[in-house]
């Protein structure tokens, strides 16, 4: 049996007329503006019993508004039973420890075995995002980057978490082992990042005005003869930001064959980058929480070898 539609009714009581889509955003903040605009266009919104399909229609004070919310539609993706390392979960979100080698979101060339496929099997009754039963990926990690990842279960949580990232209220901490030693034990890199004009599959630092603002802070955790273990804090969320900035600094991440050395300086099967800690406010909460994911065994083994054979 299909789930019934949800019907929401209210009276527009503000002074002066306002666009219909703006009125809905004000009264239904748990949904994105795009989702509400689609509902209007689909004939799911009425004023005083009259169906309105224009998003910019002027709503007058005192008018009765009815919104019909259809149940989430099944995702077109096939759920797959994939082991997930859940660090925290509540009714709004999941925080998990992603292993290296796992792609987060389906894309050309990665149509199976992604994190999204695994979550659909783990949580088949997901409330969904944008009217579809699918998880909301708030931020992403590269395939070969391990560590903490946030996944929203519903529109309300998705918007909340996106706002936290947009306002830079989420503190992200990565551990990165780099070749060489930074010019200072701690520092701040402010260098715009954009698509590499010569290699379109890569990102690069571009001249001012050409790329998007990108800021990364780092501090030294441990020093070895030819390598440095850094704690890295990206303040913006550009594609490949940490990898690009570390290479720009002259200290590429160990094992990063795209932005670093073609032949890794240490026997690693992927780049040495791990999302170790997240500090943020969860939806509806006032105090921030911190979540951590330990360094995976393959990376710990590299550090153990360096401590034994290449101490500073």
C-alpha positions as CSV (number, residue, x, y, z in Angstrom):
1,X,0.0,0.0,0.0
2,X,1.3,3.4,-0.9
3,X,1.8,6.0,1.8
4,X,-0.8,8.8,1.8
5,X,0.0,12.4,0.9
6,X,0.8,14.8,3.7
7,X,-1.4,17.9,3.6
8,X,-0.2,21.2,5.3
9,X,-2.5,24.2,5.6
10,X,-1.9,27.6,7.0
11,X,-2.9,31.3,6.7
12,X,-0.6,33.9,5.3
13,X,-0.7,36.6,8.0
14,X,2.2,38.9,7.2
15,X,1.5,42.5,6.1
16,X,1.7,43.1,2.4
17,X,1.8,40.7,-0.5
18,X,4.7,38.2,-1.1
19,X,5.8,35.7,-3.7
20,X,4.3,32.3,-3.2
21,X,7.6,30.4,-3.2
22,X,9.0,32.9,-0.5
23,X,5.9,32.4,1.6
24,X,6.4,28.6,1.5
25,X,10.1,28.9,2.4
26,X,9.2,31.0,5.4
27,X,6.5,28.6,6.7
28,X,8.3,25.3,5.7
29,X,12.0,25.9,6.4
30,X,12.6,22.2,6.6
31,X,12.3,22.0,2.8
32,X,14.6,23.5,0.2
33,X,13.3,26.3,-2.0
34,X,13.9,24.2,-5.1
35,X,11.7,21.4,-3.6
36,X,8.9,23.9,-2.8
37,X,9.1,25.5,-6.2
38,X,8.7,22.1,-7.8
39,X,5.6,21.4,-5.7
40,X,4.1,24.7,-7.0
41,X,4.8,23.8,-10.6
42,X,3.4,20.3,-10.1
43,X,0.0,21.8,-8.9
44,X,0.5,20.7,-5.3
45,X,-0.2,24.2,-3.8
46,X,-3.5,26.1,-3.7
47,X,-4.6,29.5,-2.4
48,X,-8.2,29.7,-1.1
49,X,-8.9,26.4,-2.9
50,X,-7.5,27.5,-6.3
51,X,-4.4,25.6,-7.6
52,X,-1.5,27.9,-8.3
53,X,1.4,26.8,-10.5
54,X,3.4,30.1,-10.8
55,X,6.2,30.3,-8.2
56,X,6.1,34.1,-8.2
57,X,2.3,34.4,-7.7
58,X,1.5,37.2,-5.3
59,X,0.0,36.0,-2.0
60,X,-2.3,38.4,-0.1
61,X,-2.6,38.6,3.7
62,X,-5.3,36.4,5.0
63,X,-5.3,33.9,2.2
64,X,-5.5,30.2,3.1
65,X,-2.6,28.1,1.7
66,X,-2.6,24.3,1.2
67,X,0.4,22.3,0.3
68,X,0.2,18.6,-0.6
69,X,3.4,16.7,0.0
70,X,3.5,13.4,-1.8
71,X,5.4,10.5,0.0
72,X,9.1,10.1,-1.0
73,X,9.5,8.3,-4.3
74,X,11.8,5.2,-4.3
75,X,15.3,5.8,-5.5
76,X,16.2,4.5,-8.9
77,X,19.4,3.1,-7.4
78,X,19.6,-0.5,-6.4
79,X,20.4,-1.0,-2.6
80,X,23.5,-3.0,-2.0
81,X,24.6,-4.8,1.3
82,X,27.9,-3.1,2.0
83,X,29.5,-3.0,5.5
84,X,29.2,0.4,7.0
85,X,31.2,1.7,10.0
86,X,28.6,3.8,11.8
87,X,30.1,6.3,14.3
88,X,26.9,8.0,15.3
89,X,23.3,8.0,14.2
90,X,20.0,9.6,15.1
91,X,16.7,10.3,13.4
92,X,18.3,13.1,11.3
93,X,21.7,11.9,10.2
94,X,24.4,9.3,10.1
95,X,28.1,9.9,10.7
96,X,30.2,7.1,9.4
97,X,33.9,6.2,9.0
98,X,34.4,5.7,5.3
99,X,37.1,3.3,4.2
100,X,39.6,4.1,1.6
101,X,38.7,2.8,-1.8
102,X,34.9,3.5,-1.5
103,X,33.3,6.0,-3.8
104,X,30.7,8.2,-2.0
105,X,28.2,9.0,-4.8
106,X,27.3,7.2,-8.0
107,X,28.9,8.7,-11.1
108,X,29.9,7.6,-14.6
109,X,32.3,4.7,-14.0
110,X,31.0,4.2,-10.5
111,X,27.4,2.9,-10.9
112,X,27.7,0.2,-8.2
113,X,29.3,-0.3,-4.8
114,X,29.1,3.3,-3.6
115,X,28.4,4.6,-0.1
116,X,24.9,5.7,-1.3
117,X,24.1,2.2,-2.5
118,X,25.1,0.9,0.9
119,X,23.1,3.4,2.9
120,X,20.0,2.6,0.8
121,X,20.3,-1.1,1.9
122,X,21.1,-0.1,5.5
123,X,18.2,2.3,5.8
124,X,15.4,1.2,3.3
125,X,12.8,3.4,5.0
126,X,14.8,6.6,4.6
127,X,12.7,9.7,4.7
128,X,14.7,11.0,1.8
129,X,15.9,14.3,0.2
130,X,14.0,16.3,-2.4
131,X,11.1,13.9,-2.5
132,X,13.2,10.9,-3.2
133,X,14.3,8.1,-0.9
134,X,18.0,8.8,-1.0
135,X,20.6,10.0,1.5
136,X,21.7,13.6,1.5
137,X,25.5,13.7,1.0
138,X,26.5,17.0,2.8
139,X,30.2,16.8,1.9
140,X,32.4,14.3,0.1
141,X,35.6,12.5,0.6
142,X,37.8,11.4,-2.3
143,X,37.7,7.7,-3.1
144,X,41.1,7.1,-1.5
145,X,40.5,9.4,1.5
146,X,39.3,7.6,4.6
147,X,37.4,9.0,7.6
148,X,34.4,10.8,8.9
149,X,31.5,11.6,6.6
150,X,28.1,13.2,7.3
151,X,24.9,11.9,5.7
152,X,21.5,13.6,6.1
153,X,18.3,11.5,6.3
154,X,15.9,14.2,5.5
155,X,15.5,17.7,3.9
156,X,15.5,19.4,7.3
157,X,18.8,17.9,8.4
158,X,20.3,18.4,5.0
159,X,19.6,22.1,5.0
160,X,20.8,22.5,8.6
161,X,24.1,20.8,7.8
162,X,24.6,22.6,4.6
163,X,24.1,25.9,6.4
164,X,26.7,24.8,9.0
165,X,29.3,24.2,6.3
166,X,28.4,27.4,4.4
167,X,28.8,29.5,7.6
168,X,32.1,27.7,8.3
169,X,30.8,26.4,11.7
170,X,32.0,22.9,11.0
171,X,35.6,22.2,12.2
172,X,37.2,19.5,10.1
173,X,40.5,17.9,11.1
174,X,42.5,15.7,8.7
175,X,45.7,13.8,9.3
176,X,48.1,14.0,6.3
177,X,51.6,12.6,5.9
178,X,53.5,14.7,3.4
179,X,56.8,14.5,1.6
180,X,59.4,16.9,3.0
181,X,58.8,19.5,5.7
182,X,56.7,22.7,5.5
183,X,58.5,26.0,5.7
184,X,57.0,26.6,9.2
185,X,55.7,24.2,11.8
186,X,52.2,25.7,11.4
187,X,50.7,27.9,8.8
188,X,47.8,29.1,6.7
189,X,47.5,28.7,3.0
190,X,45.3,31.1,1.1
191,X,45.4,30.3,-2.6
192,X,42.4,30.1,-4.9
193,X,41.6,26.8,-6.5
194,X,40.0,26.0,-9.8
195,X,40.0,23.6,-12.7
196,X,43.5,23.1,-14.1
197,X,43.5,24.8,-17.6
198,X,45.9,22.2,-19.1
199,X,44.6,19.1,-17.3
200,X,40.8,19.3,-16.9
201,X,40.6,16.3,-14.7
202,X,42.7,18.0,-12.1
203,X,42.4,21.1,-9.9
204,X,45.2,23.6,-9.4
205,X,46.0,26.9,-7.6
206,X,45.1,29.7,-9.9
207,X,46.0,33.5,-10.0
208,X,43.8,35.8,-7.9
209,X,40.4,36.3,-9.5
210,X,40.6,33.1,-11.5
211,X,39.7,30.4,-9.0
212,X,37.5,30.1,-5.9
213,X,38.6,31.2,-2.5
214,X,40.4,28.3,-0.7
215,X,41.9,28.4,2.8
216,X,43.7,25.7,4.6
217,X,45.5,25.8,8.0
218,X,48.0,23.2,9.2
219,X,50.2,22.3,12.2
220,X,52.9,19.8,12.6
221,X,52.1,16.7,14.6
222,X,55.2,14.7,14.1
223,X,58.5,15.1,12.2
224,X,60.5,12.4,10.4
225,X,63.7,12.5,8.4
226,X,62.1,13.1,5.1
227,X,58.4,13.3,6.0
228,X,56.0,15.3,8.2
229,X,52.7,14.3,9.8
230,X,50.4,17.2,9.7
231,X,47.0,18.1,11.3
232,X,45.1,19.9,8.6
233,X,42.1,22.1,8.9
234,X,40.4,23.1,5.6
235,X,38.3,26.3,6.2
236,X,36.7,26.0,2.8
237,X,35.5,23.0,0.9
238,X,37.0,23.0,-2.6
239,X,37.5,19.8,-4.6
240,X,40.9,18.2,-3.7
241,X,41.7,21.3,-1.6
242,X,44.1,19.7,0.9
243,X,45.9,17.7,-1.8
244,X,46.3,20.8,-4.0
245,X,47.4,23.1,-1.2
246,X,50.0,20.7,0.2
247,X,51.5,20.3,-3.3
248,X,51.4,24.1,-3.7
249,X,53.3,24.3,-0.4
250,X,56.0,22.0,-1.8
251,X,55.0,19.1,0.5
252,X,52.7,16.8,-1.5
253,X,50.8,14.1,0.3
254,X,52.5,10.8,0.4
255,X,51.0,8.4,-2.2
256,X,49.2,11.2,-4.1
257,X,50.2,10.3,-7.6
258,X,48.0,13.0,-9.1
259,X,49.4,16.1,-7.3
260,X,52.5,14.6,-5.8
261,X,55.2,12.2,-6.9
262,X,54.4,9.6,-9.6
263,X,56.2,7.0,-7.6
264,X,55.3,7.1,-3.9
265,X,58.2,7.7,-1.5
266,X,56.7,5.1,0.9
267,X,55.0,1.8,0.3
268,X,51.4,3.0,0.4
269,X,48.5,1.9,-1.7
270,X,46.7,5.2,-1.6
271,X,47.3,8.8,-0.5
272,X,47.9,9.3,3.2
273,X,44.9,11.5,4.1
274,X,42.4,10.7,6.8
275,X,39.4,12.7,8.0
276,X,40.0,12.2,11.7
277,X,37.7,14.6,13.5
278,X,34.5,16.6,13.0
279,X,33.1,19.2,15.4
280,X,29.6,20.6,14.7
281,X,26.2,21.4,16.0
282,X,23.7,18.7,15.2
283,X,20.2,19.7,13.9
284,X,18.2,21.3,16.7
285,X,21.1,21.3,19.2
286,X,22.8,24.4,20.6
287,X,26.2,23.0,21.7
288,X,28.7,21.5,19.3
289,X,29.8,17.8,19.5
290,X,33.0,16.2,18.4
291,X,33.3,12.9,16.6
292,X,36.5,11.0,15.9
293,X,37.7,8.2,13.6
294,X,41.0,6.4,14.4
295,X,43.7,6.3,11.8
296,X,43.3,3.1,9.7
297,X,45.7,0.2,10.2
298,X,47.4,0.7,6.8
299,X,48.4,4.3,7.7
300,X,49.3,3.4,11.2
301,X,51.8,0.8,9.9
302,X,53.5,3.5,7.8
303,X,53.9,5.7,10.9
304,X,55.2,2.8,12.9
305,X,57.9,2.1,10.2
306,X,58.9,5.8,10.1
307,X,59.2,6.0,13.9
308,X,61.5,3.0,13.9
309,X,63.6,3.6,10.8
310,X,63.4,7.4,10.0
311,X,63.0,9.4,13.2
312,X,63.9,13.1,12.9
